[in-house]
């Protein structure tokens, strides 16, 4: 082995591991906890709220409601099944969609 490489390796070895105090370890975790809290309140929580509202909207869907699908198709609900909604987009033109494709609802009377 080359002598100049071993000298460098010994020089980089240090005097041994010293235990870090618990206070500095906690301060090291603080930025990680803060980033998780920011992600939770800015990304995760609002997405869960929107999903809950969308689910409630789909459960309240009934025949006669005017809907807009996620593809932009507008029409009136003529039939409902478990996961399928039939939408009349023009006179005598009915299209079946998955219920989850309904983006928004305008109630029948309004």
Kinemage of the C-alpha trace (Angstrom):
@kinemage 1
@onewidth
@group {chain A} dominant
@subgroup {mainchain}
@vectorlist {calphas} color= white
{ca unk a 1} P 0.000 0.000 0.000
{ca unk a 2} L 1.213 3.503 -0.695
{ca unk a 3} L 2.469 5.270 2.440
{ca unk a 4} L 0.964 8.680 1.638
{ca unk a 5} L -2.554 7.175 1.416
{ca unk a 6} L -2.349 5.499 4.802
{ca unk a 7} L -1.163 8.692 6.461
{ca unk a 8} L -4.160 10.524 5.035
{ca unk a 9} L -6.499 7.822 6.232
{ca unk a 10} L -5.095 8.031 9.780
{ca unk a 11} L -5.350 11.789 9.746
{ca unk a 12} L -9.023 11.654 8.806
{ca unk a 13} L -9.825 9.095 11.492
{ca unk a 14} L -10.393 11.625 14.256
{ca unk a 15} L -10.230 10.996 17.955
{ca unk a 16} L -13.274 8.715 18.178
{ca unk a 17} L -16.999 9.179 18.323
{ca unk a 18} L -18.367 11.553 20.919
{ca unk a 19} L -21.973 11.160 21.968
{ca unk a 20} L -24.164 14.060 20.875
{ca unk a 21} L -26.292 15.646 23.532
{ca unk a 22} L -30.054 14.946 23.311
{ca unk a 23} L -30.870 18.638 22.914
{ca unk a 24} L -28.957 18.898 19.629
{ca unk a 25} L -30.601 15.704 18.344
{ca unk a 26} L -34.053 17.184 18.983
{ca unk a 27} L -33.062 20.409 17.243
{ca unk a 28} L -31.984 18.314 14.254
{ca unk a 29} L -35.459 16.754 14.011
{ca unk a 30} L -37.272 20.080 14.327
{ca unk a 31} L -36.956 21.092 10.625
{ca unk a 32} L -38.207 17.662 9.549
{ca unk a 33} L -41.264 17.916 11.818
{ca unk a 34} L -41.916 21.470 10.617
{ca unk a 35} L -41.779 20.392 6.946
{ca unk a 36} L -44.230 17.557 7.619
{ca unk a 37} L -46.622 19.970 9.349
{ca unk a 38} L -46.429 22.382 6.411
{ca unk a 39} L -47.105 19.587 3.905
{ca unk a 40} L -50.016 18.343 5.989
{ca unk a 41} L -51.755 21.712 6.309
{ca unk a 42} L -51.050 22.950 2.767
{ca unk a 43} L -51.423 19.749 0.715
{ca unk a 44} L -52.870 16.722 2.489
{ca unk a 45} L -55.649 18.272 4.577
{ca unk a 46} L -57.219 20.386 1.777
{ca unk a 47} L -57.159 17.377 -0.586
{ca unk a 48} L -58.943 15.220 2.002
{ca unk a 49} L -61.544 17.965 2.479
{ca unk a 50} L -62.200 18.207 -1.281
{ca unk a 51} L -62.508 14.416 -1.564
{ca unk a 52} L -65.002 14.351 1.313
{ca unk a 53} L -67.092 17.127 -0.287
{ca unk a 54} L -67.041 15.353 -3.686
{ca unk a 55} L -68.173 12.084 -2.085
{ca unk a 56} L -71.044 13.868 -0.299
{ca unk a 57} L -72.047 15.538 -3.581
{ca unk a 58} L -72.150 12.182 -5.389
{ca unk a 59} L -74.216 10.596 -2.603
{ca unk a 60} L -76.747 13.442 -2.831
{ca unk a 61} L -77.031 13.109 -6.633
{ca unk a 62} L -80.574 12.405 -7.807
{ca unk a 63} L -82.612 12.141 -10.981
{ca unk a 64} L -83.268 15.530 -12.583
{ca unk a 65} L -80.074 17.231 -11.361
{ca unk a 66} L -78.058 19.144 -13.925
{ca unk a 67} L -74.421 18.006 -13.871
{ca unk a 68} L -71.081 18.827 -15.438
{ca unk a 69} L -68.688 15.914 -15.899
{ca unk a 70} L -64.929 16.098 -15.503
{ca unk a 71} L -64.643 16.091 -19.310
{ca unk a 72} L -66.876 19.177 -19.529
{ca unk a 73} L -70.024 17.408 -20.749
{ca unk a 74} L -73.185 19.064 -19.409
{ca unk a 75} L -76.580 17.449 -19.063
{ca unk a 76} L -79.438 16.256 -16.861
{ca unk a 77} L -79.370 13.037 -14.831
{ca unk a 78} L -81.997 10.585 -16.099
{ca unk a 79} L -81.002 7.414 -14.235
{ca unk a 80} L -78.723 6.309 -11.403
{ca unk a 81} L -77.179 2.933 -10.667
{ca unk a 82} L -74.484 1.895 -8.201
{ca unk a 83} L -71.474 3.380 -10.003
{ca unk a 84} L -73.136 4.558 -13.216
{ca unk a 85} L -75.085 7.738 -13.933
{ca unk a 86} L -76.999 8.248 -17.180
{ca unk a 87} L -76.915 11.837 -18.420
{ca unk a 88} L -79.130 13.277 -21.155
{ca unk a 89} L -76.937 15.763 -23.031
{ca unk a 90} L -79.451 16.573 -25.802
{ca unk a 91} L -83.040 15.511 -26.527
{ca unk a 92} L -83.026 11.691 -26.816
{ca unk a 93} L -79.216 11.521 -26.445
{ca unk a 94} L -78.235 9.710 -23.245
{ca unk a 95} L -74.697 8.892 -22.192
{ca unk a 96} L -73.596 6.683 -19.317
{ca unk a 97} L -70.753 7.892 -17.085
{ca unk a 98} L -69.089 6.609 -13.971
{ca unk a 99} L -70.422 8.481 -10.975
{ca unk a 100} L -66.941 9.660 -10.075
{ca unk a 101} L -66.764 11.543 -13.409
{ca unk a 102} L -69.373 14.049 -12.199
{ca unk a 103} L -67.474 17.233 -11.327
{ca unk a 104} L -70.290 19.516 -10.195
{ca unk a 105} L -74.047 19.507 -9.687
{ca unk a 106} L -76.712 22.160 -10.181
{ca unk a 107} L -79.925 21.115 -8.435
{ca unk a 108} L -83.012 20.489 -10.601
{ca unk a 109} L -85.049 23.466 -9.405
{ca unk a 110} L -82.226 26.044 -9.477
